[in-house]
Amino acid sequence: MEIWYYEVVSIDGDYANLRRTDIQLDDLKLVARALLPPEITVGSKLKYELLQYEMAE
């Protein structure tokens, strides 16, 4: 299973825009905040593995 890394670019109500940081992409991914850790803020680093997001170290 692959592991992907993201940074929270913006938060808009119940959604957050994520930018992939492990590869160069210009596209943002819109994700429901219910799927993300509750403590995220703009600039938070996330790891996506096994269909789950968690705070990256």
N, C-alpha and C positions, 0 to 999 in steps of 0.2 A: 504494500500500500504506500502511496506517495504521501509526503509531508510538504505542505505549502505554507508560506509565511506571508502575512499581511500586515499593513499598518492602517489604523483607522484615520481616514482623511477628514470625514465630517459625520456629524450625527444630526438627523432630521426627524424628530419625533420618534416613531417606532422603527426607524430604519437607520442603518449606518452605511456609509460608502467606504469600501475597503480597496486599498491598492496593493497589488502583489509586490513583494519585495525580494523574493528569491530569484525572479527573472525580470527582465525589462519588458513591462507592458504599460501602455498608456491608458488602457481601459480601467474603469472602476467597477467594482462588484457591489451591487445593492443587496444588503442582507438584513433580514428582520432582526431587531435587537433581542427578541425572545430566543434566538439561536446563539447569541453571543454572551460571554461572561457579563454579569451585571455591573462590574466595576470598570468597564471600558470608558475611556475618555478619548478625545481627539489626540492622536499621537501614540495611542496604545499599540503595542506589538502583539500580534496574535499568531498562533500556530493552528493549522487545520490538519487534522489527522483522524482517520476512521470516522468521517462524517461529523466531527465535533470540533468546535473552536475552543481554544484555551489560551490564557495569557502566555506569551513567550518569555523566556528568561533573558 
